[in-house]
């Protein structure tokens, strides 16, 4: 019996986890990842594609007769790849260009949350060019700490928490001096600071129906104890105990359902992953941000946590039949530790040979993030290099199992946090 054929777009740890979860399904015939990495090559085949070349992506999907294109990163979605594929009759797991603005534009997301009654921080948005209006607002109306957000995509570098009004005003010159930041900040959103603990909930949506995956907690700062610079994420674990059943029900009724109903009413049913970044305090959550794709490294723990067929879920979501899918989850925990190049998230060296992967047991799961292969050997090729996965009946055993595997892997200038999951242990 022929199975499903998937084209996964992207090249990081998230895409390796997606391709791995699809390849595990007995209903999958082929997984093509573009451009992929040495890890995704073990799940099927890699095809070299420029993700800005929509015509080449469409042609690849047609050539390989794929059933669903799964879009990993946010930029192709913001640029309208889902619209272009659907216009050619190709099913896509990912929102249209309108829906992707939930991540692509902070102002757009805040305006919709206000319209749909979704709990979030109070805010005001400004044209970045109008410095005098921004400074007047900061001096006269803003409460410290002040949160400044670049409106557009800024690769995780567009949010500033300013302790004083002088610091907030000073940040305007900093943003203007950075070309990439300035391009993302044509508009600036100024938000009320929300106190609490962050966590993420992922809703897989077909436009009307949705499935909630297990809540996760990412570790954004580079250093132990949540110190130092912000990164793309240094590790994650699931389920996160800070997301109680009460919070989860509130996320369903006050966040996910109003967003899906509202998007549908606007003629843009949301298909794909709605990533809900939460700030939780006193067993109540508010939205910090939406993303239009799986988080990285949260994806690397929530997909292994799913015990029902992931490929089936993707097909149902892309075809509007998610109500027929019943999710099943592992009754324990998963923890992922990111192995990075020392110096990340700023300056780091590439091209260091990675040792130890060949010694791991078949049960050990390591997702490739920034790696390359040369003559059968694997080398570092990015800031975040590998995601090491641990599984256990308890969170403590999942953490310990992850770090046991970490000890078996080495490369020059290796760096990782030693406290992934500790926040969860304190709550259990």
C-alpha positions as MATLAB code, in Angstrom:
seq = 'XXXXXXXXXXXXXXXXXXXXXXXXXXXXXXXXXXXXXXXXXXXXXXXXXXXXXXXXXXXXXXXXXXXXXXXXXXXXXXXXXXXXXXXXXXXXXXXXXXXXXXXXXXXXXXXXXXXXXXXXXXXXXXXXXXXXXXXXXXXXXXXXXXXXXXXXXXXXXXXXXXXXXXXXXXXXXXXXXXXXXXXXXXXXXXXXXXXXXXXXXXXXXXXXXXXXXXXXXXXXXXXXXXXXXXXXXXXXXXXXXXXXXXXXXXXXXXXXXXXXXXXXXXXXXXXXXXXXXXXXXXXXXXXXXXXXXXXXXXXXXXXXXXXXXXXXXXXXXXXXXXXXXXXXXXXXXXXXXXXXXXXXXXXXXXXXXXXXXXXXXXXXXXXXXXXXXXXXXXXXXXXXXXXXXXXXXXXXXXXXXXXXXXXXXXXXXXXXXXXXXXXXXXXX';
ca = [
       0.000    0.000    0.000;
       1.531    3.351   -1.049;
       2.136    5.819    1.774;
       2.325    9.568    2.253;
       5.097   11.625    0.702;
       6.258   14.775    2.506;
       8.463   17.726    1.604;
       9.865   19.401    4.745;
      11.317   22.894    4.269;
      14.229   23.941    6.499;
      17.651   22.867    7.716;
      17.763   23.034   11.527;
      17.083   20.920   14.591;
      13.352   21.586   14.332;
      13.293   20.232   10.776;
      15.319   17.150   11.756;
      12.743   16.461   14.507;
       9.863   16.924   12.026;
      11.469   14.673    9.400;
      12.330   12.072   12.074;
       8.739   12.030   13.398;
       7.313   11.722    9.869;
       9.769    8.957    8.912;
       8.792    6.919   12.002;
       5.215    6.551   10.726;
       4.336    3.270    9.005;
       2.085    5.377    6.737;
       5.010    7.409    5.350;
       6.497    6.405    2.004;
       9.085    9.185    1.635;
      10.413   12.252    3.463;
      12.258   14.867    1.410;
      13.931   17.677    3.365;
      15.091   20.871    1.676;
      17.817   21.866    2.126;
      18.099   19.639    5.230;
      21.237   18.635    7.137;
      23.208   15.412    7.808;
      20.559   14.352   10.355;
      17.590   14.769    8.025;
      19.472   12.755    5.371;
      19.030    9.734    7.674;
      15.228   10.217    7.554;
      14.906   10.189    3.768;
      16.597   12.355    1.156;
      17.864   15.937    1.131;
      17.262   18.253   -1.835;
      19.179   21.495   -2.210;
      16.645   24.304   -2.509;
      16.688   28.032   -1.901;
      13.683   28.641    0.373;
      13.173   32.042   -1.284;
      12.679   30.317   -4.651;
       8.978   29.490   -4.514;
       8.878   28.253   -8.120;
      11.618   25.676   -7.379;
       9.779   24.529   -4.224;
       6.538   24.083   -6.206;
       8.392   22.170   -8.933;
      10.070   19.887   -6.353;
       6.699   19.157   -4.715;
       5.233   18.257   -8.118;
       8.228   16.177   -9.234;
       8.154   14.089   -6.061;
       4.330   13.973   -6.027;
       4.257   15.014   -2.367;
       1.037   14.828   -0.379;
       1.895   17.656    2.035;
       4.580   20.329    2.201;
       5.563   20.951    5.858;
       7.076   24.413    6.333;
       9.606   24.520    9.181;
      10.838   28.141    9.520;
       8.781   31.318    9.690;
      10.320   33.381    6.877;
       8.930   31.344    3.936;
       5.465   31.504    5.559;
       5.703   35.271    6.067;
       6.775   35.505    2.407;
       3.662   33.611    1.260;
       4.984   30.149    0.328;
       1.773   28.489    1.624;
      -0.395   30.715   -0.601;
       1.742   29.935   -3.669;
       1.668   26.177   -3.040;
      -2.085   26.087   -2.392;
      -2.731   28.083   -5.568;
      -1.124   25.139   -7.410;
      -3.314   22.584   -5.602;
      -0.542   21.411   -3.246;
      -1.523   20.764    0.393;
       0.507   22.676    2.979;
       1.034   22.439    6.722;
       1.512   26.128    7.540;
      -0.607   29.291    7.558;
      -1.166   31.642    4.639;
       0.669   34.974    4.406;
      -2.094   36.735    6.343;
      -1.959   34.246    9.236;
       1.853   34.252    9.280;
       1.706   37.954   10.176;
       0.938   36.754   13.724;
       4.696   36.211   13.884;
       5.784   38.566   11.119;
       4.252   41.675   12.698;
       3.992   42.314   16.452;
       1.532   45.154   15.805;
      -0.706   42.900   13.679;
      -0.724   40.222   16.396;
      -1.470   42.710   19.189;
      -4.284   44.322   17.195;
      -5.924   40.946   16.541;
      -5.570   39.883   20.176;
      -7.264   43.120   21.220;
     -10.027   42.588   18.641;
     -10.637   38.957   19.665;
     -10.388   39.589   23.426;
      -7.249   37.467   23.943;
      -5.363   38.238   27.212;
      -2.033   39.970   26.599;
       0.010   42.953   27.787;
      -1.280   46.498   27.264;
       0.559   48.138   24.340;
       0.989   51.118   22.063;
       2.539   51.060   18.581;
       4.434   53.816   16.764;
       6.128   54.516   13.451;
       9.801   54.147   14.350;
      10.635   57.308   12.400;
       8.572   59.363   14.865;
      11.168   59.432   17.645;
       9.650   62.473   19.312;
       6.272   60.747   19.794;
       7.991   57.600   21.110;
      10.127   59.580   23.572;
       7.127   61.600   24.771;
       5.147   58.408   25.386;
       8.037   56.779   27.255;
       8.611   59.841   29.451;
       4.963   60.615   30.205;
       2.984   57.354   30.059;
       5.163   54.241   30.100;
       5.607   52.283   33.341;
       8.993   50.704   34.082;
      10.228   48.140   33.257;
       9.408   49.031   29.636;
       9.278   46.407   26.872;
      10.255   47.535   23.369;
       9.542   45.222   20.422;
      10.576   45.617   16.805;
       7.467   44.995   14.740;
       9.012   42.634   12.182;
      11.149   39.482   12.185;
      14.450   40.137   13.960;
      15.843   36.603   14.488;
      15.048   36.723   18.201;
      16.944   39.997   18.729;
      14.075   42.469   18.494;
      12.829   42.546   22.101;
      14.305   44.816   24.788;
      13.313   44.928   28.459;
      14.391   48.322   29.774;
      14.599   48.958   33.520;
      14.569   52.758   33.209;
      13.029   55.328   30.864;
      16.537   56.569   29.973;
      17.533   53.038   28.934;
      14.402   52.746   26.760;
      15.133   56.056   25.025;
      18.768   55.037   24.549;
      17.660   51.818   22.857;
      16.157   53.843   19.983;
      19.649   54.876   18.822;
      20.883   51.290   19.276;
      18.079   49.949   17.063;
      18.665   52.623   14.436;
      22.412   51.851   14.293;
      21.805   48.129   13.594;
      20.727   47.700    9.958;
      18.905   44.381   10.475;
      17.127   45.655   13.591;
      16.198   48.947   11.947;
      14.713   47.050    8.994;
      12.593   44.970   11.403;
      11.575   48.035   13.430;
       9.841   50.247   10.887;
       7.187   50.149   13.600;
       7.887   49.859   17.311;
       5.539   48.272   19.840;
       5.847   49.449   23.452;
       4.358   46.969   25.928;
       3.539   46.690   29.574;
       6.051   44.395   31.319;
       4.520   41.057   32.322;
       5.900   39.318   35.377;
       5.771   35.521   35.785;
       7.173   32.334   34.269;
       7.273   31.664   30.541;
       6.117   28.487   28.799;
       4.878   27.487   25.349;
       1.769   25.692   24.141;
       1.454   24.427   20.555;
      -1.903   24.098   18.811;
      -1.937   22.053   15.599;
      -4.795   23.571   13.579;
      -6.763   22.719   10.436;
      -8.555   26.076   10.218;
     -11.404   25.124   12.537;
     -10.329   22.169   14.707;
      -7.151   21.926   16.770;
      -5.031   19.513   18.814;
      -2.947   20.782   21.735;
       0.483   19.182   22.094;
       2.178   18.927   25.487;
       3.325   22.276   26.948;
       7.060   22.925   26.926;
       9.532   25.267   28.569;
      12.476   26.674   26.636;
      15.712   28.046   28.162;
      16.568   31.195   26.204;
      19.582   32.606   28.043;
      23.071   31.373   27.215;
      24.172   30.829   30.830;
      23.140   28.590   33.720;
      20.541   30.160   35.982;
      19.073   32.110   33.032;
      22.011   34.524   32.821;
      23.738   36.217   29.906;
      22.600   36.916   26.361;
      19.378   35.703   24.786;
      19.741   32.851   22.281;
      17.505   30.864   19.978;
      17.134   28.400   22.880;
      19.630   26.242   24.802;
      17.322   23.381   25.704;
      13.736   22.462   26.508;
      11.589   19.920   28.303;
       7.986   18.729   28.244;
       5.461   18.615   29.857;
       6.094   21.857   31.776;
       4.413   21.699   35.212;
       3.943   25.494   35.298;
       1.187   24.900   32.714;
      -1.462   23.433   35.016;
      -4.712   21.905   33.782;
      -6.402   25.165   34.760;
      -3.974   27.169   32.596;
      -4.335   24.691   29.726;
      -8.124   25.038   29.763;
      -7.780   28.810   29.847;
      -5.396   28.664   26.841;
      -8.038   26.680   24.937;
     -11.057   28.862   25.738;
      -9.476   32.333   25.958;
      -6.639   32.119   23.422;
      -6.681   29.315   20.837;
     -10.431   29.133   20.170;
     -10.982   32.921   19.873;
      -7.961   33.180   17.537;
      -9.153   30.345   15.272;
     -12.740   31.655   15.150;
     -11.513   35.188   14.506;
      -9.131   34.157   11.714;
     -11.842   32.109   10.059;
     -14.275   35.041   10.251;
     -11.687   37.160    8.422;
     -11.566   34.625    5.599;
      -8.136   33.289    6.543;
      -8.619   29.974    8.375;
      -5.408   29.183   10.238;
      -3.758   25.917    9.155;
      -0.516   24.756   10.751;
       1.025   25.326   14.171;
      -0.089   28.202   16.350;
       2.771   28.623   18.826;
       1.451   30.384   21.924;
       4.192   31.949   24.044;
       2.744   32.409   27.526;
       3.563   34.395   30.641;
       2.035   32.601   33.627;
       1.446   34.126   37.037;
      -0.896   32.969   39.807;
      -2.210   30.134   37.584;
      -3.312   32.564   34.854;
      -1.680   33.100   31.470;
      -1.336   35.953   29.013;
       0.156   35.860   25.520;
       3.730   37.121   25.171;
       3.865   36.316   21.448;
       2.539   34.094   18.707;
       4.725   32.183   16.263;
       3.438   30.616   13.054;
       5.596   27.447   13.309;
       7.039   24.943   15.783;
       9.519   26.394   18.276;
      13.160   25.359   18.203;
      14.208   23.609   20.523;
      10.675   22.897   21.869;
       9.812   20.903   18.736;
      12.636   18.502   19.593;
      10.859   17.423   22.798;
       7.147   17.726   21.943;
       7.275   15.521   18.831;
       9.007   12.612   20.647;
       6.384   13.044   23.408;
       3.622   12.342   20.844;
       2.918    8.596   20.697;
       0.144    8.698   18.080;
       1.020    8.959   14.389;
       2.525   12.382   13.565;
       2.278   11.897    9.796;
      -1.431   11.195   10.121;
      -1.887   14.368   12.176;
      -0.096   16.498    9.566;
      -2.226   15.077    6.739;
      -5.445   15.637    8.690;
      -4.440   19.232    9.561;
      -3.507   20.079    5.973;
      -6.775   18.636    4.662;
      -9.191   20.052    7.263;
     -10.049   16.724    8.911;
      -8.284   17.064   12.260;
     -11.482   16.215   14.156;
     -10.840   12.584   13.085;
      -7.422   12.493   14.819;
      -7.005   11.425   18.438;
      -3.626   12.316   19.968;
      -1.833   10.012   22.410;
       1.101   11.155   24.542;
       3.922    9.462   26.434;
       3.112    9.407   30.146;
       6.584   10.645   31.155;
       8.973   13.442   30.176;
      11.428   14.431   27.461;
      14.378   16.802   27.900;
      16.623   18.209   25.160;
      20.045   19.803   25.765;
      21.553   21.990   23.040;
      25.266   21.488   22.331;
      26.547   24.810   20.995;
      29.773   26.319   19.701;
      31.532   28.366   22.402;
      30.992   32.063   21.677;
      27.395   31.603   20.489;
      25.190   33.697   20.192;
      27.900   36.137   19.100;
      31.166   34.988   17.504;
      32.119   31.328   17.164;
      34.172   29.031   14.963;
      32.812   26.376   12.595;
      34.342   23.263   11.102;
      35.157   21.339   14.311;
      34.916   17.562   13.950;
      32.211   15.997   16.128;
      33.196   12.789   17.952;
      31.043   10.188   19.682;
      27.909   10.109   17.543;
      28.965    6.780   16.055;
      29.239    5.226   19.542;
      25.636    5.961   20.586;
      23.049    3.217   20.874;
      20.182    2.987   18.398;
      17.803    4.160   21.141;
      19.736    7.433   21.597;
      18.166   10.341   19.740;
      20.298   13.321   18.701;
      18.876   15.958   16.363;
      21.289   17.834   14.075;
      20.975   21.605   14.048;
      24.174   23.210   12.746;
      26.229   20.382   11.244;
      27.745   19.418    7.901;
      29.113   16.183    6.517;
      32.450   15.836    4.699;
      33.861   12.489    3.549;
      31.707   10.581    6.017;
      32.649   12.736    9.014;
      30.393   15.239   10.799;
      31.560   18.789   11.590;
      30.094   21.809   13.357;
      28.458   24.332   11.033;
      26.554   26.741   13.276;
      26.042   28.236   16.719;
      23.615   25.587   17.915;
      25.094   22.291   16.733;
      23.142   19.326   18.195;
      20.043   18.649   20.316;
      20.537   15.708   22.688;
      17.285   14.048   23.772;
      16.604   12.311   27.080;
      13.440   10.353   27.938;
      12.243    9.180   31.341;
       9.271    8.284   33.509;
      10.139   11.301   35.674;
      11.526   14.696   34.696;
      14.634   13.988   36.757;
      15.345   10.745   34.874;
      14.724   12.441   31.498;
      17.236   15.176   32.416;
      19.804   12.651   33.675;
      19.415   10.495   30.557;
      19.986   13.526   28.303;
      23.174   14.520   30.130;
      24.460   10.915   30.060;
      24.355   11.095   26.250;
      25.900   14.593   26.282;
      28.980   13.141   28.025;
      29.560   10.791   25.074;
      29.732   13.593   22.453;
      32.651   15.983   22.002;
      34.036   18.639   19.688;
      36.490   21.531   20.142;
      34.886   24.546   21.892;
      31.752   22.616   22.904;
      29.386   24.552   25.199;
      26.103   23.676   26.884;
      24.010   24.625   29.886;
      24.063   22.290   32.882;
      20.646   23.223   34.288;
      18.094   22.395   31.590;
      14.818   21.347   33.246;
      15.725   22.505   36.756;
      12.857   25.030   36.755;
      10.452   22.153   36.261;
      11.998   20.081   39.068;
      11.436   22.966   41.492;
       7.701   22.858   40.721;
       7.274   19.082   41.025;
];
